[in-house]
Amino acid sequence: MNAPHSIMSVWRIFDCFPMETLTKAWFYDKAGTKKQRDVSLMKEHRTRYGVAGNCFDLAIWLLHEFKEAGIKAYPVGHELKKLSAHAAVVAVDEEGRRFLCDLGDQWLQPILIDPEERDFTREKVSGFFPAADVQVTTERGQLEIAYHRPNGKISRQSYDTDPVELKSFLEAAERSQNSIYPKALLEQRIPFKNETAHWEFYNWKSFLSTTEGLYHDAPAESIEEWAARIHGKTGYDREFLIEALGIYKKLGD
């Protein structure tokens, strides 16, 4: 079962939003003591530079849009008390069915997570995640997603699907924005032939994940060349990219 139109109409606002850590590094020294941006500032940066943010940015923004649309939604995550935390959102339709909405992992669309409602329990399904089938299992409030790749590799992500109190969630977001891992990451959904593939830039390498397999890009020779490549995939402002990538270059040296 796909998410209803009410949920999908909000989700589609974010179709062209990457998930990335470039904005975090770029904003770190520009911010005061509060590093987590509010939605109004995220919108301002989106308009001016074309940027999005990391999983916490995207979850906070998505929650705001659901609230504006009158849709019940709440934050969820994985290991939220750790620096390795991952953030997402659960939206609830008018029938009380819950849908996982994970912009941070660049899902194609929300997925139903209530086992008693789902008509594909423990079955692999396509069309929800770029270049992978997904398998949903739930047990005692814990949700696990298994990603089945074309090459047979299986990776997993887990979530605690109990609602996280907003104050605690924002505290986790602030911790995340105050910690900059020295390897830049950007993930973007990219049209490819008859599918939506997944393009990733990580640690000065980039590649496209498709149902046909991986396509590795040629190495880039400079920050300016990387900025041009990322600009071509995302539309991000070139000067923003040069500045943000320069920060990561210094962190890695």
N, C-alpha and C positions, 0 to 999 in steps of 0.2 A: 504493500500500500504506500502510495506517495503522499507527501504532505498536502493538506488542503490549500486552496488558492490563497486564503488569508495569510498563511505562513509563508508560502512561496513568494507572494508579492513583496514581502519584506526581505526575504532572503535574496531575491534578484537585485536588490539595490547594491549588493556587494559582489556581483558577478565578476567585475574587473579589478577587485581589490586583491593585491598580493598579501602574503604574510611575510614579514621581514623584520630584521633587527637593525636595519640601517637607520631608521628614524630614531630608535632608542639611543644609539650612539651619538647621532647628530644633535639630539635635543638635550642630552645629559648636561652639558656645560652651559646651555642656554637657560635651563630651568633653575628655579630656586631650590628650596629644600624638597618640594613636592615634584617628583619626576613623572608620575602618572598623569597624562593629559586628560582633561575632561572632554566631553563630546564636542563642545563648541570649538575648542582649540584644534581638535582632530579635524573637524570640518574645515577650519580655516587653513590648516596645513594641506589638506587634500586639494582645496581650491587653488592655493598658491603654488604648491610644488608637485601635486599629483600623488602624494604619498599616502600610505595606509598605516601600517604598524604591526606590532607583534600580536600574539594570540590574546593577550589581555586587552590591548587596545580594541581589537576587533570584537571581542566578546562584550565589552562595555558599550561600544557603539551599537552592536546588534541588539542588546537589551534595551537600549534607549529607543531604537526604532520599533521594536515590538511593543513597548509601552505606549508610544505615540499612536500605534495602530490599534490599541486596545486588546492586544493579545497577551495572555498570561505567559510569562517566561521567567526563568531563574538561572543563575550561574551554577555551573558544575565544574569539576576539574579532576586532576590527577596530581597527587602529592603537592597540594597547594601550600603546605608549610615549608617546602623545600625550594631551592633555587632552580631545580629541574621541573618546576610546576608547569602544568599545561592547563589552559582555560578553554571552556566551551560554554554553550548555552543549551538549555532544554526549553522548547516551546510546547505549549499545551493547547490542543484545538478545542472546539466547542463541545466535543464528545468526551473530553478528558483524556484523550490519547496523547502520549508524550513523544516528541520528536527531537533527536539529538541534532543540534546545529553547530557544526565545528568549522568555522572559517579558518581557524589557526592551522588546521591540517589540510585546508583547501578542498573540502568535500564539494562534490557537484550539486548535491541537494541534501536536505535533512532526511534522516532515516527514523522510522518507527522503532521504538525500543521497548514497548510493552509486550512481553511474550504472549500474553493471553489474547492480544489483538493482532499479532503479527501472523501473516499467512505464509511466511517462509522460515519458520523457526528452524534454526540450525542449518539452513540451506545457504549456499553461496549465491549472492545476487550481484548483478552488474548494474551500471548506470548511476551509482552513488559516489564512486571515488575514481579519480583519474587513473587509468591503466592498471586497475586491480578490481577483482571481485571482493566483496566483503561478506563476512559471516558474523552475525550478532548473537551473543549469548548473554544472558543475565542470570545472576544468582545472588540472593541476599543483598539487594541494593547495589551490587557491583555489576557494571556493564563492561564487557570485553568485546573489542572489535578485532577480528583477524583479517588481515589484508593478504589476499592470495594474488601474487604477481604472476605475469606470464611465464617467467622462467622457473616457476615452482616454489620460489622463495615465499615464506610466510612471515609477516611481521605482525606485532600486536600492540594495541593501545587499550588501556583500561581507564575507567571513569567511576567515580562515586556519584551515582545519580540522585542522591539526596540533595535537596536545595542547600546551597551555601549561603549563610547569612551575608548580606551585602557588605557590611562593615568588614567582615573577615576576608571577603573576596577582594575588596579594595586594598586591604593591607597586604594581601598576597601579590596584587598587581604592583604595589609600590616597591615591594622587595624585588620583584622581577625587573622593574625599570631601573633599579639601583645597582643591578649586577650586569656587567657587560662581558659576555664570553668573547674572547679575542678572535673568533672566526665568524665573519659576516655570513648571514643566511638570508636568502630571499627565495620564496616559492610562488609560482604563478600558474594559473590554469591557462592553457594555450590551445586554440583550435588547431587540430592536426587531422588532415584528411576527413574521415567521417566520425571523429571522436573529439573529446576534449582531453588533451594530454597534460602532463605536469612538468613544467620547466623549473629547474632548481639551480641556483647559484650558491655555492658553499665553499668557503676556504679557497677562493681563487680558482675554482673549477666550475663548469656548468654543463648541464646535460638535460635531455628531454626524455621523460618516461612515457612510453606508449604501449599499447597492447601488442605491438610488433617487437618490443624490446627497447633497449636504451640507445639513444643517439648522443654521443659525446661531442661537445663543441671543441673547436680548436682552441688552444691556449690563447689568452689575450696578453699582450706584451706590456701594457701600461694601465694605470688607473683610468686615464682618459679613454682607452679602448674598452675597458670594462664598463665605464659609464655609458658609452655609446651603445654597447650591447644591451645593458639592462634598460636603458631608455627605450630601445627598440621593442623590448618585450613588455614594458610596463607603462611607458609614457612619463616616467618620473623625470623631474627637472634635472638637466645635465649638471648644472652647477651644484645642486643639492647632492647628487650622486658623487661627484668628485670630492666634495667636502666630507661626506660620510665615509666613503671608501678610504680616503686619506687617514681618517681617524683609525680605521681598522688596520691599515697598513702600519701605522705607528705602534698599535697594540701588539702586532705580530712580530715586530722587529726586536 
